Each structure stands twice: as structure tokens, then as C-alpha cells.
């Protein structure tokens, strides 16, 4: 009997489990499903290591991802592969999910909130709208556009 560890499959396992856990337990797109989960399932879904075990074991049993392979077709060897894949997923899922969350947080598009007392700028030429800087009838002195907050603006 030969035991092999495939690093590419190990990386795939971690990425699959982290992404699947995120989709199943925390993503906004699947909120309709996980927000209605019973309490026992909600506790399981909130724990990335617990979910990693179940996801990893399922992926190992179906042999979609096999970081640990045993050169044998016996039922016991398949159960061992599945359990070892689940154990690896316990470690990899929280780590790679933390990396996923960090990347999502860093790449999130945020609207800048205007500072208190900040002077709004013209939307076309970005000239600051100082209190006395408006042109005739609420237009921009530089480009002639109507100011967004002008009572004459559409």
C-alpha cells in the first residue's frame, strides 16, 4: 500500500472548502438559505473548521479532491482518504477563508463620505464650491454647469 500527498490537490481542497463555506454560511447572495437554518445547523455553519471537516470529508469521499491518495480500492482505504481529507480541511478552511475575507475587505468599493463641513465640488470640473464661488443662477464659474445642490438644478 502506497500513500501519496499531492500539493496541488491540497491547495484545491483549501480553496474549495473556504469558498464553499463562505457561500454556504456568510455570503449575501445565499442569505435567504443560511438565515433560515435551524439553530444546530447555524452553529455548524458559523464554524469554518467544522464546515471544513464535513466539506472535506464529502469531497474526499466523492474523490473530487484527493490530496491524500492510497493506492488501494478497498472500502477502508477510501474511508481513510476521506477522513484524512476532512482533517486537512479542518486546518485549511479557516486559514484560507481568513485570506478570502481579507481580500474581500481590501477590494471592497466604498463611497467616500464627505467630511463634516467639506465643500462640495462641481461634478464636471471638480472646482470646489466655496460659498461665494457660484456663478450666475447657481452655475459653476469654471464650466457653467449647474451645481448639484443648487435650487435651480434639475
MITIRO-878850 format. One record per residue (C-alpha): residue number from 1; residue in three letters; y negated, x negated, z. Coordinates in Angstrom, 2 decimals. Layout:
REM MITIRO-878850
<pt><num>NUM</num><residu>ALA</residu><yy>Y</yy><xx>X</xx><zz>Z</zz></pt>
...
//
This chain:
REM MITIRO-878850
<pt><num>1</num><residu>UNK</residu><yy>0.00</yy><xx>0.00</xx><zz>0.00</zz></pt>
<pt><num>2</num><residu>UNK</residu><yy>-3.41</yy><xx>-1.39</xx><zz>-1.03</zz></pt>
<pt><num>3</num><residu>UNK</residu><yy>-6.76</yy><xx>-0.40</xx><zz>0.49</zz></pt>
<pt><num>4</num><residu>UNK</residu><yy>-9.97</yy><xx>-0.88</xx><zz>-1.56</zz></pt>
<pt><num>5</num><residu>UNK</residu><yy>-13.65</yy><xx>-0.32</xx><zz>-0.77</zz></pt>
<pt><num>6</num><residu>UNK</residu><yy>-15.90</yy><xx>0.48</xx><zz>-3.74</zz></pt>
<pt><num>7</num><residu>UNK</residu><yy>-19.59</yy><xx>-0.22</xx><zz>-3.01</zz></pt>
<pt><num>8</num><residu>UNK</residu><yy>-20.87</yy><xx>1.92</xx><zz>-5.91</zz></pt>
<pt><num>9</num><residu>UNK</residu><yy>-18.86</yy><xx>4.88</xx><zz>-4.65</zz></pt>
<pt><num>10</num><residu>UNK</residu><yy>-20.15</yy><xx>4.19</xx><zz>-1.14</zz></pt>
<pt><num>11</num><residu>UNK</residu><yy>-23.74</yy><xx>4.39</xx><zz>-2.37</zz></pt>
<pt><num>12</num><residu>UNK</residu><yy>-22.94</yy><xx>7.57</xx><zz>-4.32</zz></pt>
<pt><num>13</num><residu>UNK</residu><yy>-21.40</yy><xx>9.09</xx><zz>-1.20</zz></pt>
<pt><num>14</num><residu>UNK</residu><yy>-24.53</yy><xx>8.42</xx><zz>0.83</zz></pt>
<pt><num>15</num><residu>UNK</residu><yy>-26.85</yy><xx>9.75</xx><zz>-1.85</zz></pt>
<pt><num>16</num><residu>UNK</residu><yy>-24.76</yy><xx>12.88</xx><zz>-2.45</zz></pt>
<pt><num>17</num><residu>UNK</residu><yy>-24.42</yy><xx>13.67</xx><zz>1.24</zz></pt>
<pt><num>18</num><residu>UNK</residu><yy>-28.11</yy><xx>13.07</xx><zz>2.02</zz></pt>
<pt><num>19</num><residu>UNK</residu><yy>-29.27</yy><xx>15.16</xx><zz>-0.93</zz></pt>
<pt><num>20</num><residu>UNK</residu><yy>-26.76</yy><xx>17.94</xx><zz>-0.27</zz></pt>
<pt><num>21</num><residu>UNK</residu><yy>-27.65</yy><xx>18.05</xx><zz>3.41</zz></pt>
<pt><num>22</num><residu>UNK</residu><yy>-31.34</yy><xx>18.27</xx><zz>2.54</zz></pt>
<pt><num>23</num><residu>UNK</residu><yy>-30.71</yy><xx>21.10</xx><zz>0.09</zz></pt>
<pt><num>24</num><residu>UNK</residu><yy>-28.37</yy><xx>23.00</xx><zz>2.41</zz></pt>
<pt><num>25</num><residu>UNK</residu><yy>-30.34</yy><xx>22.66</xx><zz>5.62</zz></pt>
<pt><num>26</num><residu>UNK</residu><yy>-34.01</yy><xx>21.89</xx><zz>5.09</zz></pt>
<pt><num>27</num><residu>UNK</residu><yy>-35.33</yy><xx>22.36</xx><zz>1.56</zz></pt>
<pt><num>28</num><residu>UNK</residu><yy>-37.88</yy><xx>25.09</xx><zz>0.92</zz></pt>
<pt><num>29</num><residu>UNK</residu><yy>-36.05</yy><xx>26.14</xx><zz>-2.23</zz></pt>
<pt><num>30</num><residu>UNK</residu><yy>-32.97</yy><xx>27.12</xx><zz>-0.19</zz></pt>
<pt><num>31</num><residu>UNK</residu><yy>-34.83</yy><xx>28.55</xx><zz>2.82</zz></pt>
<pt><num>32</num><residu>UNK</residu><yy>-33.54</yy><xx>32.05</xx><zz>2.00</zz></pt>
<pt><num>33</num><residu>UNK</residu><yy>-29.99</yy><xx>30.83</xx><zz>2.72</zz></pt>
<pt><num>34</num><residu>UNK</residu><yy>-30.34</yy><xx>28.50</xx><zz>5.70</zz></pt>
<pt><num>35</num><residu>UNK</residu><yy>-32.88</yy><xx>30.64</xx><zz>7.55</zz></pt>
<pt><num>36</num><residu>UNK</residu><yy>-30.26</yy><xx>33.42</xx><zz>7.79</zz></pt>
<pt><num>37</num><residu>UNK</residu><yy>-27.43</yy><xx>31.19</xx><zz>9.04</zz></pt>
<pt><num>38</num><residu>UNK</residu><yy>-25.72</yy><xx>32.16</xx><zz>12.31</zz></pt>
<pt><num>39</num><residu>UNK</residu><yy>-26.58</yy><xx>30.04</xx><zz>15.35</zz></pt>
<pt><num>40</num><residu>UNK</residu><yy>-23.39</yy><xx>27.92</xx><zz>15.27</zz></pt>
<pt><num>41</num><residu>UNK</residu><yy>-23.87</yy><xx>27.13</xx><zz>11.58</zz></pt>
<pt><num>42</num><residu>UNK</residu><yy>-27.58</yy><xx>26.43</xx><zz>12.09</zz></pt>
<pt><num>43</num><residu>UNK</residu><yy>-26.71</yy><xx>23.86</xx><zz>14.78</zz></pt>
<pt><num>44</num><residu>UNK</residu><yy>-24.24</yy><xx>22.23</xx><zz>12.41</zz></pt>
<pt><num>45</num><residu>UNK</residu><yy>-26.73</yy><xx>22.20</xx><zz>9.53</zz></pt>
<pt><num>46</num><residu>UNK</residu><yy>-29.51</yy><xx>20.64</xx><zz>11.60</zz></pt>
<pt><num>47</num><residu>UNK</residu><yy>-27.39</yy><xx>17.59</xx><zz>12.41</zz></pt>
<pt><num>48</num><residu>UNK</residu><yy>-27.23</yy><xx>15.20</xx><zz>9.42</zz></pt>
<pt><num>49</num><residu>UNK</residu><yy>-24.29</yy><xx>13.28</xx><zz>10.89</zz></pt>
<pt><num>50</num><residu>UNK</residu><yy>-22.27</yy><xx>16.46</xx><zz>11.49</zz></pt>
<pt><num>51</num><residu>UNK</residu><yy>-23.03</yy><xx>17.72</xx><zz>8.00</zz></pt>
<pt><num>52</num><residu>UNK</residu><yy>-22.24</yy><xx>14.25</xx><zz>6.67</zz></pt>
<pt><num>53</num><residu>UNK</residu><yy>-18.75</yy><xx>14.46</xx><zz>8.18</zz></pt>
<pt><num>54</num><residu>UNK</residu><yy>-17.98</yy><xx>17.81</xx><zz>6.55</zz></pt>
<pt><num>55</num><residu>UNK</residu><yy>-19.59</yy><xx>16.97</xx><zz>3.23</zz></pt>
<pt><num>56</num><residu>UNK</residu><yy>-17.98</yy><xx>13.52</xx><zz>3.12</zz></pt>
<pt><num>57</num><residu>UNK</residu><yy>-14.57</yy><xx>14.88</xx><zz>4.02</zz></pt>
<pt><num>58</num><residu>UNK</residu><yy>-14.85</yy><xx>17.55</xx><zz>1.32</zz></pt>
<pt><num>59</num><residu>UNK</residu><yy>-16.00</yy><xx>15.01</xx><zz>-1.27</zz></pt>
<pt><num>60</num><residu>UNK</residu><yy>-13.16</yy><xx>12.68</xx><zz>-0.25</zz></pt>
<pt><num>61</num><residu>UNK</residu><yy>-10.52</yy><xx>15.39</xx><zz>-0.34</zz></pt>
<pt><num>62</num><residu>UNK</residu><yy>-11.54</yy><xx>16.55</xx><zz>-3.80</zz></pt>
<pt><num>63</num><residu>UNK</residu><yy>-11.82</yy><xx>12.89</xx><zz>-4.84</zz></pt>
<pt><num>64</num><residu>UNK</residu><yy>-15.22</yy><xx>13.40</xx><zz>-6.46</zz></pt>
<pt><num>65</num><residu>UNK</residu><yy>-16.43</yy><xx>10.40</xx><zz>-4.48</zz></pt>
<pt><num>66</num><residu>UNK</residu><yy>-13.89</yy><xx>7.90</xx><zz>-3.20</zz></pt>
<pt><num>67</num><residu>UNK</residu><yy>-15.42</yy><xx>4.82</xx><zz>-1.58</zz></pt>
<pt><num>68</num><residu>UNK</residu><yy>-12.12</yy><xx>4.09</xx><zz>0.15</zz></pt>
<pt><num>69</num><residu>UNK</residu><yy>-9.08</yy><xx>4.36</xx><zz>-2.06</zz></pt>
<pt><num>70</num><residu>UNK</residu><yy>-5.46</yy><xx>3.93</xx><zz>-1.13</zz></pt>
<pt><num>71</num><residu>UNK</residu><yy>-3.04</yy><xx>3.23</xx><zz>-3.94</zz></pt>
<pt><num>72</num><residu>UNK</residu><yy>-0.64</yy><xx>5.99</xx><zz>-2.97</zz></pt>
<pt><num>73</num><residu>UNK</residu><yy>-0.28</yy><xx>9.64</xx><zz>-3.88</zz></pt>
<pt><num>74</num><residu>UNK</residu><yy>1.15</yy><xx>10.81</xx><zz>-0.58</zz></pt>
<pt><num>75</num><residu>UNK</residu><yy>-0.47</yy><xx>13.62</xx><zz>1.36</zz></pt>
<pt><num>76</num><residu>UNK</residu><yy>-1.02</yy><xx>11.31</xx><zz>4.32</zz></pt>
<pt><num>77</num><residu>UNK</residu><yy>-2.84</yy><xx>8.73</xx><zz>2.18</zz></pt>
<pt><num>78</num><residu>UNK</residu><yy>-5.09</yy><xx>11.44</xx><zz>0.76</zz></pt>
<pt><num>79</num><residu>UNK</residu><yy>-5.87</yy><xx>12.71</xx><zz>4.26</zz></pt>
<pt><num>80</num><residu>UNK</residu><yy>-6.69</yy><xx>9.15</xx><zz>5.34</zz></pt>
<pt><num>81</num><residu>UNK</residu><yy>-9.00</yy><xx>8.67</xx><zz>2.35</zz></pt>
<pt><num>82</num><residu>UNK</residu><yy>-10.70</yy><xx>11.96</xx><zz>3.13</zz></pt>
<pt><num>83</num><residu>UNK</residu><yy>-11.15</yy><xx>11.15</xx><zz>6.83</zz></pt>
<pt><num>84</num><residu>UNK</residu><yy>-12.46</yy><xx>7.65</xx><zz>6.14</zz></pt>
<pt><num>85</num><residu>UNK</residu><yy>-14.91</yy><xx>9.06</xx><zz>3.59</zz></pt>
<pt><num>86</num><residu>UNK</residu><yy>-16.10</yy><xx>11.54</xx><zz>6.22</zz></pt>
<pt><num>87</num><residu>UNK</residu><yy>-16.54</yy><xx>8.75</xx><zz>8.79</zz></pt>
<pt><num>88</num><residu>UNK</residu><yy>-18.59</yy><xx>6.70</xx><zz>6.32</zz></pt>
<pt><num>89</num><residu>UNK</residu><yy>-20.70</yy><xx>9.79</xx><zz>5.56</zz></pt>
<pt><num>90</num><residu>UNK</residu><yy>-21.47</yy><xx>10.20</xx><zz>9.29</zz></pt>
<pt><num>91</num><residu>UNK</residu><yy>-23.30</yy><xx>6.87</xx><zz>9.15</zz></pt>
<pt><num>92</num><residu>UNK</residu><yy>-24.78</yy><xx>7.08</xx><zz>5.65</zz></pt>
<pt><num>93</num><residu>UNK</residu><yy>-26.15</yy><xx>10.64</xx><zz>5.63</zz></pt>
<pt><num>94</num><residu>UNK</residu><yy>-28.77</yy><xx>10.28</xx><zz>8.41</zz></pt>
<pt><num>95</num><residu>UNK</residu><yy>-29.90</yy><xx>6.87</xx><zz>7.18</zz></pt>
<pt><num>96</num><residu>UNK</residu><yy>-30.33</yy><xx>7.86</xx><zz>3.55</zz></pt>
<pt><num>97</num><residu>UNK</residu><yy>-31.82</yy><xx>11.23</xx><zz>4.48</zz></pt>
<pt><num>98</num><residu>UNK</residu><yy>-34.45</yy><xx>9.42</xx><zz>6.55</zz></pt>
<pt><num>99</num><residu>UNK</residu><yy>-35.20</yy><xx>7.33</xx><zz>3.47</zz></pt>
<pt><num>100</num><residu>UNK</residu><yy>-35.38</yy><xx>10.51</xx><zz>1.38</zz></pt>
<pt><num>101</num><residu>UNK</residu><yy>-37.80</yy><xx>12.12</xx><zz>3.86</zz></pt>
<pt><num>102</num><residu>UNK</residu><yy>-39.96</yy><xx>9.01</xx><zz>3.92</zz></pt>
<pt><num>103</num><residu>UNK</residu><yy>-40.14</yy><xx>9.05</xx><zz>0.12</zz></pt>
<pt><num>104</num><residu>UNK</residu><yy>-40.98</yy><xx>12.76</xx><zz>0.02</zz></pt>
<pt><num>105</num><residu>UNK</residu><yy>-43.72</yy><xx>12.27</xx><zz>2.60</zz></pt>
<pt><num>106</num><residu>UNK</residu><yy>-45.19</yy><xx>9.30</xx><zz>0.74</zz></pt>
<pt><num>107</num><residu>UNK</residu><yy>-45.17</yy><xx>11.08</xx><zz>-2.63</zz></pt>
<pt><num>108</num><residu>UNK</residu><yy>-46.45</yy><xx>14.46</xx><zz>-1.44</zz></pt>
<pt><num>109</num><residu>UNK</residu><yy>-49.53</yy><xx>15.71</xx><zz>-3.22</zz></pt>
<pt><num>110</num><residu>UNK</residu><yy>-52.18</yy><xx>16.60</xx><zz>-0.71</zz></pt>
<pt><num>111</num><residu>UNK</residu><yy>-55.52</yy><xx>18.17</xx><zz>-1.29</zz></pt>
<pt><num>112</num><residu>UNK</residu><yy>-58.25</yy><xx>16.20</xx><zz>0.35</zz></pt>
<pt><num>113</num><residu>UNK</residu><yy>-60.03</yy><xx>18.29</xx><zz>2.93</zz></pt>
<pt><num>114</num><residu>UNK</residu><yy>-63.79</yy><xx>17.88</xx><zz>2.76</zz></pt>
<pt><num>115</num><residu>UNK</residu><yy>-65.23</yy><xx>16.11</xx><zz>5.73</zz></pt>
<pt><num>116</num><residu>UNK</residu><yy>-67.36</yy><xx>18.18</xx><zz>8.03</zz></pt>
<pt><num>117</num><residu>UNK</residu><yy>-70.93</yy><xx>18.01</xx><zz>6.79</zz></pt>
<pt><num>118</num><residu>UNK</residu><yy>-69.85</yy><xx>16.47</xx><zz>3.47</zz></pt>
<pt><num>119</num><residu>UNK</residu><yy>-71.96</yy><xx>17.19</xx><zz>0.43</zz></pt>
<pt><num>120</num><residu>UNK</residu><yy>-70.01</yy><xx>18.84</xx><zz>-2.42</zz></pt>
<pt><num>121</num><residu>UNK</residu><yy>-70.18</yy><xx>17.21</xx><zz>-5.84</zz></pt>
<pt><num>122</num><residu>UNK</residu><yy>-70.70</yy><xx>18.64</xx><zz>-9.30</zz></pt>
<pt><num>123</num><residu>UNK</residu><yy>-67.29</yy><xx>19.42</xx><zz>-10.82</zz></pt>
<pt><num>124</num><residu>UNK</residu><yy>-68.23</yy><xx>17.93</xx><zz>-14.20</zz></pt>
<pt><num>125</num><residu>UNK</residu><yy>-70.15</yy><xx>14.76</xx><zz>-13.46</zz></pt>
<pt><num>126</num><residu>UNK</residu><yy>-69.39</yy><xx>14.24</xx><zz>-9.73</zz></pt>
<pt><num>127</num><residu>UNK</residu><yy>-73.06</yy><xx>13.87</xx><zz>-8.72</zz></pt>
<pt><num>128</num><residu>UNK</residu><yy>-73.45</yy><xx>14.68</xx><zz>-5.05</zz></pt>
<pt><num>129</num><residu>UNK</residu><yy>-75.14</yy><xx>17.99</xx><zz>-4.38</zz></pt>
<pt><num>130</num><residu>UNK</residu><yy>-77.83</yy><xx>16.86</xx><zz>-2.00</zz></pt>
<pt><num>131</num><residu>UNK</residu><yy>-79.78</yy><xx>19.80</xx><zz>-0.58</zz></pt>
<pt><num>132</num><residu>UNK</residu><yy>-82.83</yy><xx>19.27</xx><zz>-2.83</zz></pt>
<pt><num>133</num><residu>UNK</residu><yy>-80.98</yy><xx>17.80</xx><zz>-5.82</zz></pt>
<pt><num>134</num><residu>UNK</residu><yy>-80.27</yy><xx>21.04</xx><zz>-7.66</zz></pt>
<pt><num>135</num><residu>UNK</residu><yy>-81.95</yy><xx>21.63</xx><zz>-10.95</zz></pt>
<pt><num>136</num><residu>UNK</residu><yy>-83.44</yy><xx>24.92</xx><zz>-12.07</zz></pt>
<pt><num>137</num><residu>UNK</residu><yy>-81.40</yy><xx>28.02</xx><zz>-11.24</zz></pt>
<pt><num>138</num><residu>UNK</residu><yy>-78.65</yy><xx>26.12</xx><zz>-9.39</zz></pt>
<pt><num>139</num><residu>UNK</residu><yy>-77.74</yy><xx>23.72</xx><zz>-12.20</zz></pt>
<pt><num>140</num><residu>UNK</residu><yy>-76.77</yy><xx>20.07</xx><zz>-11.90</zz></pt>
<pt><num>141</num><residu>UNK</residu><yy>-79.73</yy><xx>17.77</xx><zz>-12.55</zz></pt>
<pt><num>142</num><residu>UNK</residu><yy>-77.48</yy><xx>15.35</xx><zz>-14.47</zz></pt>
<pt><num>143</num><residu>UNK</residu><yy>-75.31</yy><xx>17.52</xx><zz>-16.74</zz></pt>
<pt><num>144</num><residu>UNK</residu><yy>-76.79</yy><xx>21.02</xx><zz>-16.42</zz></pt>
<pt><num>145</num><residu>UNK</residu><yy>-73.56</yy><xx>22.64</xx><zz>-15.10</zz></pt>
<pt><num>146</num><residu>UNK</residu><yy>-73.79</yy><xx>25.43</xx><zz>-12.57</zz></pt>
<pt><num>147</num><residu>UNK</residu><yy>-72.92</yy><xx>24.36</xx><zz>-9.02</zz></pt>
<pt><num>148</num><residu>UNK</residu><yy>-69.68</yy><xx>25.89</xx><zz>-7.80</zz></pt>
<pt><num>149</num><residu>UNK</residu><yy>-71.33</yy><xx>27.30</xx><zz>-4.68</zz></pt>
<pt><num>150</num><residu>UNK</residu><yy>-74.49</yy><xx>28.49</xx><zz>-6.42</zz></pt>
<pt><num>151</num><residu>UNK</residu><yy>-75.20</yy><xx>32.20</xx><zz>-6.15</zz></pt>
<pt><num>152</num><residu>UNK</residu><yy>-75.74</yy><xx>32.11</xx><zz>-9.92</zz></pt>
<pt><num>153</num><residu>UNK</residu><yy>-72.32</yy><xx>30.58</xx><zz>-10.62</zz></pt>
<pt><num>154</num><residu>UNK</residu><yy>-69.80</yy><xx>32.96</xx><zz>-12.22</zz></pt>
//
